[in-house]
Amino acid sequence: MTTSFAHFVRGQFRDAARANPAGLLIAVSCAGLVPWCWLSAWRGRLLGIGDPWTATAVLLASWGFAGLVVWLVRWGT
């Protein structure tokens, strides 16, 4: 995933997807979380999140699931 992140920050999205699609998904998510965190801090509350523990669990589970799928597909080929 490190290679995928490195390609992502350089704007090489196709290479990032080739390196690791799950890494690209996580990189895009993290890039979206940065402005969301700033806006939430500025307003003093989490934007669009009712229960932060559930939101965190869903986000981490989806990242883990994506990583597992990529790993299983590569392992099977």
Contacts in CASP RR format, 6 or more apart in sequence:
PFRMAT RR
TARGET T0000
AUTHOR 0000-0000-0000
METHOD contacts of the structure
MODEL  1
MTTSFAHFVRGQFRDAARANPAGLLIAVSCAGLVPWCWLSAWRGRLLGIG
DPWTATAVLLASWGFAGLVVWLVRWGT
1 19 0 8 1.000
1 20 0 8 1.000
1 22 0 8 1.000
1 23 0 8 1.000
1 26 0 8 1.000
3 16 0 8 1.000
3 19 0 8 1.000
3 20 0 8 1.000
4 16 0 8 1.000
4 17 0 8 1.000
4 19 0 8 1.000
4 20 0 8 1.000
4 21 0 8 1.000
4 22 0 8 1.000
4 23 0 8 1.000
4 24 0 8 1.000
4 27 0 8 1.000
5 16 0 8 1.000
5 23 0 8 1.000
5 26 0 8 1.000
5 27 0 8 1.000
7 13 0 8 1.000
7 15 0 8 1.000
7 16 0 8 1.000
7 19 0 8 1.000
8 16 0 8 1.000
8 23 0 8 1.000
8 24 0 8 1.000
8 27 0 8 1.000
8 28 0 8 1.000
8 31 0 8 1.000
9 27 0 8 1.000
13 24 0 8 1.000
16 23 0 8 1.000
16 24 0 8 1.000
16 27 0 8 1.000
17 24 0 8 1.000
20 67 0 8 1.000
20 70 0 8 1.000
21 66 0 8 1.000
21 70 0 8 1.000
22 63 0 8 1.000
22 64 0 8 1.000
22 66 0 8 1.000
22 67 0 8 1.000
22 69 0 8 1.000
22 70 0 8 1.000
23 66 0 8 1.000
23 67 0 8 1.000
25 63 0 8 1.000
25 66 0 8 1.000
26 63 0 8 1.000
26 66 0 8 1.000
29 59 0 8 1.000
29 63 0 8 1.000
36 47 0 8 1.000
39 47 0 8 1.000
40 46 0 8 1.000
40 47 0 8 1.000
46 52 0 8 1.000
49 55 0 8 1.000
END
